[in-house]
Amino acid sequence: MILEAVMLQVKQGMEEEYEAAFCKASKFISSMKGYISHELQRIVE
């Protein structure tokens, strides 16, 4: 099993644009062989 955790800093004011792009990319990610799941979480520091 491979677990990948990535923390990205999205420029302030571009959060909605990033979430929309992630939604589009999710369609490709979930079609890959062996795919189980992925999620996007918002972290406020």
Backbone as XML, in Angstrom:
<?xml version="1.0"?>
<chain id="A" units="angstrom">
  <residue number="1" name="MET">
    <atom name="N" x="0.842" y="-1.177" z="0.000"/>
    <atom name="CA" x="0.000" y="0.000" z="0.000"/>
    <atom name="C" x="0.887" y="1.240" z="0.000"/>
  </residue>
  <residue number="2" name="ILE">
    <atom name="N" x="0.447" y="2.240" z="-0.708"/>
    <atom name="CA" x="1.149" y="3.516" z="-0.745"/>
    <atom name="C" x="0.200" y="4.580" z="-0.230"/>
  </residue>
  <residue number="3" name="LEU">
    <atom name="N" x="0.677" y="5.339" z="0.735"/>
    <atom name="CA" x="-0.092" y="6.455" z="1.268"/>
    <atom name="C" x="0.684" y="7.729" z="0.963"/>
  </residue>
  <residue number="4" name="GLU">
    <atom name="N" x="0.023" y="8.665" z="0.339"/>
    <atom name="CA" x="0.675" y="9.931" z="0.012"/>
    <atom name="C" x="-0.082" y="11.057" z="0.701"/>
  </residue>
  <residue number="5" name="ALA">
    <atom name="N" x="0.611" y="11.834" z="1.482"/>
    <atom name="CA" x="0.027" y="13.004" z="2.138"/>
    <atom name="C" x="0.784" y="14.231" z="1.653"/>
  </residue>
  <residue number="6" name="VAL">
    <atom name="N" x="0.061" y="15.199" z="1.152"/>
    <atom name="CA" x="0.683" y="16.389" z="0.589"/>
    <atom name="C" x="0.037" y="17.620" z="1.219"/>
  </residue>
  <residue number="7" name="MET">
    <atom name="N" x="0.873" y="18.523" z="1.670"/>
    <atom name="CA" x="0.368" y="19.793" z="2.191"/>
    <atom name="C" x="0.786" y="20.889" z="1.216"/>
  </residue>
  <residue number="8" name="LEU">
    <atom name="N" x="-0.185" y="21.539" z="0.623"/>
    <atom name="CA" x="0.072" y="22.606" z="-0.336"/>
    <atom name="C" x="-0.427" y="23.927" z="0.219"/>
  </residue>
  <residue number="9" name="GLN">
    <atom name="N" x="0.300" y="24.974" z="-0.049"/>
    <atom name="CA" x="-0.149" y="26.309" z="0.337"/>
    <atom name="C" x="-0.787" y="26.954" z="-0.886"/>
  </residue>
  <residue number="10" name="VAL">
    <atom name="N" x="-2.061" y="27.227" z="-0.781"/>
    <atom name="CA" x="-2.800" y="27.866" z="-1.869"/>
    <atom name="C" x="-2.824" y="29.363" z="-1.590"/>
  </residue>
  <residue number="11" name="LYS">
    <atom name="N" x="-2.530" y="30.142" z="-2.604"/>
    <atom name="CA" x="-2.506" y="31.592" z="-2.432"/>
    <atom name="C" x="-3.864" y="32.094" z="-1.945"/>
  </residue>
  <residue number="12" name="GLN">
    <atom name="N" x="-3.804" y="33.028" z="-1.019"/>
    <atom name="CA" x="-5.017" y="33.603" z="-0.476"/>
    <atom name="C" x="-5.876" y="34.173" z="-1.591"/>
  </residue>
  <residue number="13" name="GLY">
    <atom name="N" x="-7.159" y="33.865" z="-1.544"/>
    <atom name="CA" x="-8.093" y="34.334" z="-2.559"/>
    <atom name="C" x="-8.258" y="33.373" z="-3.724"/>
  </residue>
  <residue number="14" name="MET">
    <atom name="N" x="-7.421" y="32.319" z="-3.786"/>
    <atom name="CA" x="-7.498" y="31.360" z="-4.889"/>
    <atom name="C" x="-8.027" y="30.003" z="-4.425"/>
  </residue>
  <residue number="15" name="GLU">
    <atom name="N" x="-8.560" y="29.959" z="-3.212"/>
    <atom name="CA" x="-9.020" y="28.686" z="-2.661"/>
    <atom name="C" x="-10.122" y="28.051" z="-3.506"/>
  </residue>
  <residue number="16" name="GLU">
    <atom name="N" x="-11.094" y="28.825" z="-3.906"/>
    <atom name="CA" x="-12.201" y="28.270" z="-4.699"/>
    <atom name="C" x="-11.725" y="27.776" z="-6.055"/>
  </residue>
  <residue number="17" name="GLU">
    <atom name="N" x="-10.810" y="28.493" z="-6.676"/>
    <atom name="CA" x="-10.257" y="28.075" z="-7.972"/>
    <atom name="C" x="-9.499" y="26.760" z="-7.821"/>
  </residue>
  <residue number="18" name="TYR">
    <atom name="N" x="-8.727" y="26.639" z="-6.737"/>
    <atom name="CA" x="-7.977" y="25.404" z="-6.496"/>
    <atom name="C" x="-8.931" y="24.237" z="-6.268"/>
  </residue>
  <residue number="19" name="GLU">
    <atom name="N" x="-9.969" y="24.460" z="-5.471"/>
    <atom name="CA" x="-10.931" y="23.390" z="-5.198"/>
    <atom name="C" x="-11.631" y="22.934" z="-6.475"/>
  </residue>
  <residue number="20" name="ALA">
    <atom name="N" x="-11.932" y="23.857" z="-7.372"/>
    <atom name="CA" x="-12.563" y="23.506" z="-8.646"/>
    <atom name="C" x="-11.612" y="22.671" z="-9.496"/>
  </residue>
  <residue number="21" name="ALA">
    <atom name="N" x="-10.338" y="23.053" z="-9.531"/>
    <atom name="CA" x="-9.341" y="22.292" z="-10.295"/>
    <atom name="C" x="-9.149" y="20.905" z="-9.687"/>
  </residue>
  <residue number="22" name="PHE">
    <atom name="N" x="-9.163" y="20.813" z="-8.366"/>
    <atom name="CA" x="-9.029" y="19.520" z="-7.697"/>
    <atom name="C" x="-10.215" y="18.616" z="-8.044"/>
  </residue>
  <residue number="23" name="CYS">
    <atom name="N" x="-11.383" y="19.196" z="-8.112"/>
    <atom name="CA" x="-12.581" y="18.429" z="-8.474"/>
    <atom name="C" x="-12.444" y="17.838" z="-9.877"/>
  </residue>
  <residue number="24" name="LYS">
    <atom name="N" x="-11.943" y="18.629" z="-10.814"/>
    <atom name="CA" x="-11.724" y="18.125" z="-12.179"/>
    <atom name="C" x="-10.665" y="17.023" z="-12.181"/>
  </residue>
  <residue number="25" name="ALA">
    <atom name="N" x="-9.579" y="17.230" z="-11.456"/>
    <atom name="CA" x="-8.496" y="16.247" z="-11.402"/>
    <atom name="C" x="-8.953" y="14.959" z="-10.733"/>
  </residue>
  <residue number="26" name="SER">
    <atom name="N" x="-9.902" y="15.055" z="-9.816"/>
    <atom name="CA" x="-10.399" y="13.887" z="-9.097"/>
    <atom name="C" x="-10.951" y="12.828" z="-10.044"/>
  </residue>
  <residue number="27" name="LYS">
    <atom name="N" x="-11.542" y="13.265" z="-11.134"/>
    <atom name="CA" x="-12.094" y="12.327" z="-12.117"/>
    <atom name="C" x="-10.987" y="11.464" z="-12.720"/>
  </residue>
  <residue number="28" name="PHE">
    <atom name="N" x="-9.820" y="12.056" z="-12.972"/>
    <atom name="CA" x="-8.691" y="11.309" z="-13.526"/>
    <atom name="C" x="-8.024" y="10.448" z="-12.456"/>
  </residue>
  <residue number="29" name="ILE">
    <atom name="N" x="-7.864" y="11.013" z="-11.274"/>
    <atom name="CA" x="-7.227" y="10.286" z="-10.174"/>
    <atom name="C" x="-8.011" y="9.017" z="-9.857"/>
  </residue>
  <residue number="30" name="SER">
    <atom name="N" x="-9.321" y="9.139" z="-9.751"/>
    <atom name="CA" x="-10.146" y="7.997" z="-9.365"/>
    <atom name="C" x="-10.259" y="6.930" z="-10.451"/>
  </residue>
  <residue number="31" name="SER">
    <atom name="N" x="-9.848" y="7.237" z="-11.675"/>
    <atom name="CA" x="-9.921" y="6.256" z="-12.756"/>
    <atom name="C" x="-8.656" y="5.392" z="-12.852"/>
  </residue>
  <residue number="32" name="MET">
    <atom name="N" x="-7.645" y="5.681" z="-12.027"/>
    <atom name="CA" x="-6.390" y="4.937" z="-12.096"/>
    <atom name="C" x="-6.518" y="3.545" z="-11.467"/>
  </residue>
  <residue number="33" name="LYS">
    <atom name="N" x="-5.810" y="2.606" z="-12.068"/>
    <atom name="CA" x="-5.826" y="1.230" z="-11.583"/>
    <atom name="C" x="-5.340" y="1.184" z="-10.124"/>
  </residue>
  <residue number="34" name="GLY">
    <atom name="N" x="-6.078" y="0.476" z="-9.288"/>
    <atom name="CA" x="-5.701" y="0.324" z="-7.890"/>
    <atom name="C" x="-6.186" y="1.444" z="-6.987"/>
  </residue>
  <residue number="35" name="TYR">
    <atom name="N" x="-6.871" y="2.410" z="-7.575"/>
    <atom name="CA" x="-7.364" y="3.556" z="-6.801"/>
    <atom name="C" x="-8.304" y="3.096" z="-5.699"/>
  </residue>
  <residue number="36" name="ILE">
    <atom name="N" x="-8.140" y="3.685" z="-4.510"/>
    <atom name="CA" x="-9.061" y="3.407" z="-3.405"/>
    <atom name="C" x="-9.816" y="4.680" z="-3.025"/>
  </residue>
  <residue number="37" name="SER">
    <atom name="N" x="-9.094" y="5.717" z="-2.645"/>
    <atom name="CA" x="-9.787" y="6.949" z="-2.282"/>
    <atom name="C" x="-8.810" y="8.113" z="-2.174"/>
  </residue>
  <residue number="38" name="HIS">
    <atom name="N" x="-9.369" y="9.303" z="-2.144"/>
    <atom name="CA" x="-8.581" y="10.507" z="-1.875"/>
    <atom name="C" x="-9.521" y="11.557" z="-1.298"/>
  </residue>
  <residue number="39" name="GLU">
    <atom name="N" x="-8.938" y="12.542" z="-0.684"/>
    <atom name="CA" x="-9.752" y="13.610" z="-0.127"/>
    <atom name="C" x="-8.960" y="14.911" z="-0.071"/>
  </residue>
  <residue number="40" name="LEU">
    <atom name="N" x="-9.672" y="15.983" z="-0.021"/>
    <atom name="CA" x="-9.077" y="17.314" z="0.098"/>
    <atom name="C" x="-9.575" y="17.896" z="1.412"/>
  </residue>
  <residue number="41" name="GLN">
    <atom name="N" x="-8.635" y="18.327" z="2.232"/>
    <atom name="CA" x="-9.000" y="18.917" z="3.521"/>
    <atom name="C" x="-8.418" y="20.311" z="3.611"/>
  </residue>
  <residue number="42" name="ARG">
    <atom name="N" x="-9.179" y="21.203" z="4.187"/>
    <atom name="CA" x="-8.731" y="22.573" z="4.396"/>
    <atom name="C" x="-8.211" y="22.682" z="5.825"/>
  </residue>
  <residue number="43" name="ILE">
    <atom name="N" x="-6.991" y="23.159" z="5.964"/>
    <atom name="CA" x="-6.364" y="23.320" z="7.270"/>
    <atom name="C" x="-6.132" y="24.800" z="7.500"/>
  </residue>
  <residue number="44" name="VAL">
    <atom name="N" x="-6.579" y="25.293" z="8.631"/>
    <atom name="CA" x="-6.390" y="26.694" z="8.978"/>
    <atom name="C" x="-5.392" y="26.740" z="10.117"/>
  </residue>
  <residue number="45" name="GLU">
    <atom name="N" x="-4.273" y="27.419" z="9.880"/>
    <atom name="CA" x="-3.256" y="27.527" z="10.919"/>
    <atom name="C" x="-3.281" y="28.887" z="11.553"/>
  </residue>
</chain>
